[in-house]
Amino acid sequence: MDNVLTSKNVAWNIILAFAGLYFLGVMVKALTQFIQLFAFSMGAEYTLEAVRVALFKKLHRLGLRYFDNTPTGSIVSRVTNDTKTLFDFWNLFLTIAVALLSMLTAFVAMLSVNVTISLATLLFVPVILTTTYVYQKISSKIYRTIREALSKINTKINESLLGMGIIQQFNQEERILGEFDEINDYYAQRRAKMININSFFLFPIITLMYSLAEIVALSVFGIETQSNIFVEAGVIYAFLTYVQNFFNPLSNVMDFMPVFQDGLVAGYRILKIMDDDRLAPQQAVDETAQITEGKIEFKNVTFAYDKTPILKNITFTALPGQTVALVGHTGSGKSSIINVLLRFYEYMDGEILIDGHDLRTFSHEELRQKTGLVLQDPFLFYGDIASNIRMFDQKISDEQVQAAAKFVRADEFIEKLDGKYHAKVSERGTTYSNGQRQLLAFARTIVRDPKVLILDEATSNIDPQTEEVIQNGLNQMRQGRTTIAIAHRLSTIKDADLILVLDKGEIVERGNHEQLLAQGGYYADLYQMQLAKE
């Protein structure tokens, strides 16, 4: 090398040859990097898409018990923020792969120059690995708190947006802002602590090890020179360059260690959902099980929530075409009967039969297709009127949509809208009145022609005038269908075939309206109380 570099021994043909080889190497490296970057980036994109879809699918398989205990903002954070971090984590493997290849190449070059010094350089690697291990132990806890703080931020934002009207009405802006500022400040403190740890553990350690390796190399070369072992300047320069090429990739990897550690924490949080066993109740599907009549039988059904008894030995039969009303104070178990019937929760003991088949033998599709649910607070999706009635099922024609709307008298206000059935619906349908949203929920149920109809105080959000208009429609809708109705206003279920009065998860009275009044018990007292208020 020295002979080539000295001016009197310049061999231009050799220099040009080296220049050509260098240029060729640069072009090959550029092409290789392009292919690697493209392949890893596309792989990361597909991985991100697959993970998000799998996570979203798993969320829809989880039971309501999971959502009862997990804030919405935390779930959103895992589907969005954590999966994006996992994407960055995947991309990091390209950097690691290139770094390992570069280190291996540099070390082979070092060995070709001086085996002893090269092996001595490896003594610094355990120090780096030990530092990395300590960093991982310390940083993993902090990154976990950072992720949890970010979830709390998302939860607070989601909660504030959903409850904005209440917040403003009760002058709670300052309190909410203070709570958000506290969470955000905690998040910033955790991030700052992580920056301090990164600054101490990562780049300085590599710089120190690199400097020590150079000192060792120069010292050994100096000793060899003092021992009358001639070492060319070009050899020393080349070796130090190889040492630099050995430690530079390590430095790059250390720079990305925060991303790596953050990715591990994000992956752990995602896997925590994927491995969660609080699934929606599973079915032992019998393909012959079909809901044809709608006869419902509860036989000594018991249900507990977190070991707290909710339903105790519930027994009743609802024949096709009959209306069974559930009455009782809040917490008496009315909604729980609906929840176990719709398989939102798993009951512990007893049997639930529909048309003689065990409830667990119906497929989810069969059960949901043949049961119609109208909630007290109906939920509308972003889209238009027609899509909310057909619930985005394109098999349901426009004629069926319009017929269902007309059946429940929803067409009277729909026809007055700009766009009519194509009128826009904002998120949660907030631009429509409670009564209008409830009418759309009725139409949504009717269009599917269910065998079993479930009404959760379906007329509670309807004004008296509108209630009178649709009550006849409800009566017609119940014909030929088994109807389970939760009622708070007893005047709406006077014509029910069977009224079950619940208290603390038990049926304490049963009969029709006249029979229960004649008994002069719990139901009679409740009815007289409501009658006096009206």
Secondary structure, 3 states (H helix, E strand, C coil): CHHHHCHHHCCHHHHHHHHHHHHHHHHHHHHHHHHHHHHHHHHHHHHHHHHHHHHHHHHHHECHHHHHHCCHHHHHHHHHHHHHHHHHHHHHHHHHHHHHHHHHHHHHHHHHHCHHHHHHHCCHHHHHHHHHHHHHHHHHHHHHHHHHHHHHHHHHHHHHHHCHHHHHHCCCHHHHHHHHHHHHHHHHHHHHHHHHHHHHHCHHHHHHHHHHHHHHHHHHHHHHHHCCCCCCHHHHHHHHHHHHHHHHHHHHHHHCHHHHHHHHHHHHHHHHHHCCCCECCCCCCCCCCCCCCCCEEEEEEEEEECCEEEEEEEEEEECCCCEEEEECCCCCCHHHHHHHHCCCCCCCEEEEEECCEEHHHCCHHHHHHHEEEECCCCCCCCEEHHHHHHCCCCCCCHHHHHHHHHHCCCHHHHCCCCCHHHCEECHHHCCCCHHHHHHHHHHHHHCCCCCEEEEECCCCCCCHHHHHHHHHHHHHHHCCCEEEEECCCHHHHCCCCEEEEEECCEEEEEECHHHHHHHCCHHHHHHHHHHHHC
